[in-house]
Amino acid sequence: MIAIDWGTSSFRAFRLGADGQAIARVETSMGILNVSQGGFPATLREAVGAWLAGGETRVLMSGMVGSRQGWIEAPYCPCPAGAAEIAASVCAVPFEDAQIFIVPGLSAQDASGTPEVMRGEETQIIGAGAEGLVCLPGSHAKWVRVADGRITGFETYLSGEAFAAIRSGTILGRMMVDGPPVEAAFDEGLARSDSPGHLLHHLFGVRSLGLFGQLHDSASASYLSGLLIGHEIRAALQPGDHVTLLGAPALCALYARAIGLCGGIAAIGPADCAAAGLARIGESIAWT
């Protein structure tokens, strides 16, 4: 089987052996935003044509390829859901040389009834085999609850995208200069997130601390990062919670430090969980 993690900005494909382990991989920058309208079949052939010619006839894809901006829109599968429920909800894609399915992504509701959605993260969670509380840091960080192999619910935090938007599009960003992360400033921002007051009030401190010489321009970005991640973690975490982190190693390490300082316990999960998750989901699909 060919397992594909097709996101917004990247394309990763894995050729899986009979045991579900990756025996070859291809990675390109052809995320869905870089594919022209109607260009998904050609992009797929260019990336994995050799595997198709070599006899692979089963392709399972996950991620934003199944979004409204992707190849076709795959309707969300409601939580709670595990590998079996996801496999039962895959969406078929017409393709001449192989049988292709797209994993649907998941939907849930937060405590107030507001919809939550994810695409791609579900395959990573299934592949990691994690239980309890799982966090996937990123532009839209996910905090996910898993019980007996099934995702029961989750919340999304716009921390990463908010950081980028604040840094590039507000007056706070004008006082920031590029440089390596400053751990002490990150910790200060993290501590500030536990102070009385709203996030919007705390954010202005990024500017005012700089104006009064209490925060150097080279440390402002790290302080902002600590502030945003701190508010996220304190909203999602209960003291003593054990959290499994899945994602980019550097970002997971940053979150692990922050979770520890906020009273939780963090462990970083395995890499390349998407391939393992697609393999598990693929086992439950009725291929022809």
Order of alpha helices (4+ residues) and beta strands (2+ residues): beta-beta-beta-alpha-beta-beta-alpha-beta-beta-beta-beta-alpha-beta-beta-beta-alpha-alpha-alpha-alpha-beta-alpha-beta-alpha
